[in-house]
Amino acid sequence: MDRPSACPDCLRRSYLLARLAPYIEKVATGAPGSRSPELLALSSEDLAAAVAPKVAGQMLARVAAIPERRLFADLTAARCWACCRHDRLYPSGLREAPDAAWALIGRGDPALLERLEPGEAVTIVGARRASSYGREVARHLARELAAAGLAVVSGLAFGIDACAHRGALDVGLTVAVLGSGADVAYPAAHRSLWRQVCERGLVLSELPPGTGAWRWSFPARNRIMAALAGMTVVVEAAERSGSLITADLASDLGRDLGAVPGPVGSLCSAGPNNLLAGGACVIRDAQDVLDAMLGVGAHSVQRYGPPLEPQLFDVLEAVERGEETGDAIAAALGLSPARVAGALARLEASGYLACSAIGAYTRTPLRPSSSDNGMVAKSANLS
């Protein structure tokens, strides 16, 4: 396939944002007309005049003078690529947004951009200080959605975002949209997670390589997250959480909005519970997301379980072939009854098998994770 490309003018817009960053920081507030997504909907000339009127001309001239070769040399040095709104690989969901980023600078396999259609992506956001309930829900939800073939979009932040990325990485595609340059792991504590997303998914930003994060750049990146996906799901959020900015932006674009219900007395559940009261879709699991996005019954969730060691996988396959008892499986595989009994107990505890009152085992719909296809090093033994 063709590699993504960005024209010099669109790339220069990214550099203008980086140079204006401290000025935007001073001007961007919660007041209508001065929020960072609204500011970034302005032309370059109007943006510079709005946030840095005394030096606007100077800023614009400096950015216009950046040599084209330097723009692309910076990308190469940072192991990044760029895609602008004039390129066919630019995500269609962003094309529909009035405040869309002029260019996306990314890391990861650019071929994955073709999968970023609103009907094939879901954004999952939530509290940084998430509860154990919220973290578990986010990871499980992202895992099942990725297994169903959807791209899971989030912001690499602490809490819900990180759990969503980790859940999706187990089985499918995840996309991290950053408030810093794509080559800057932010927060730094998530460098390992950032690296995994770079290697197996996509990291995107509208800021040039090497740019640090600013307060205004987080609500700014939220507009990209909202536009990329057909639905935004809020897992946990306080009443004034930044995650609700993403929900508002998604609603403004006419995208589906979902929320995970939580305990009425929990501060972390106030945001999603308020969204539900306002008409957001109730999200209890991945099937609710698929039904809302694709139509009821259009796609059934395939349930995935934990990874399997080789001999556990062998025992599972024996049950699938019709061997129902421990003795029959032991004879078929040439293993001791004790080892087979241990394997069956572990498979049942993991949800892969069900055992009847007479000791006959049957297969459940749960599937092994596709990322490892149930296999680890051949030297693994049953414990």
Secondary structure as GFF3:
##gff-version 3
##sequence-region A 1 383
A	DSSP	alpha_helix	8	27	.	.	.	ID=ss1
A	DSSP	alpha_helix	36	39	.	.	.	ID=ss2
A	DSSP	alpha_helix	44	51	.	.	.	ID=ss3
A	DSSP	alpha_helix	56	64	.	.	.	ID=ss4
A	DSSP	alpha_helix	68	77	.	.	.	ID=ss5
A	DSSP	beta_strand	81	84	.	.	.	ID=ss6
A	DSSP	alpha_helix	92	95	.	.	.	ID=ss7
A	DSSP	beta_strand	103	108	.	.	.	ID=ss8
A	DSSP	three_ten_helix	110	115	.	.	.	ID=ss9
A	DSSP	three_ten_helix	118	120	.	.	.	ID=ss10
A	DSSP	beta_strand	121	125	.	.	.	ID=ss11
A	DSSP	alpha_helix	132	147	.	.	.	ID=ss12
A	DSSP	beta_strand	151	154	.	.	.	ID=ss13
A	DSSP	alpha_helix	160	169	.	.	.	ID=ss14
A	DSSP	beta_strand	174	177	.	.	.	ID=ss15
A	DSSP	three_ten_helix	188	190	.	.	.	ID=ss16
A	DSSP	alpha_helix	191	200	.	.	.	ID=ss17
A	DSSP	beta_strand	202	205	.	.	.	ID=ss18
A	DSSP	alpha_helix	217	228	.	.	.	ID=ss19
A	DSSP	beta_strand	231	234	.	.	.	ID=ss20
A	DSSP	alpha_helix	243	252	.	.	.	ID=ss21
A	DSSP	beta_strand	256	259	.	.	.	ID=ss22
A	DSSP	three_ten_helix	267	269	.	.	.	ID=ss23
A	DSSP	alpha_helix	270	277	.	.	.	ID=ss24
A	DSSP	beta_strand	281	282	.	.	.	ID=ss25
A	DSSP	alpha_helix	286	294	.	.	.	ID=ss26
A	DSSP	alpha_helix	310	320	.	.	.	ID=ss27
A	DSSP	alpha_helix	326	333	.	.	.	ID=ss28
A	DSSP	alpha_helix	337	349	.	.	.	ID=ss29
A	DSSP	beta_strand	353	355	.	.	.	ID=ss30
A	DSSP	beta_strand	361	363	.	.	.	ID=ss31
###
